[in-house]
């Protein structure tokens, strides 16, 4: 009888740990999904900035070329 009570107590502890582990895994999965979304958004923003920088560089090169052309005349 005592062994059965001990086994029941151990089973309850194990079940509690499994529930806690299940919760922790769920939270980790949600966090991972959120992090992946944030990384995708960051990649998109960096890509947009790279495009903007390229356009600004081209504009500056044209301005510089125009200024050089005006000085040479």
Buried (B, 14 or more C-beta within 10 A) or exposed (E): EEEEEEEEEEEEEEEEEEEEEEEEEEEEEEEEEEEEEEEEEEEEEEEEEEEEEEEEEEEEEEEEEEEEEEEEE
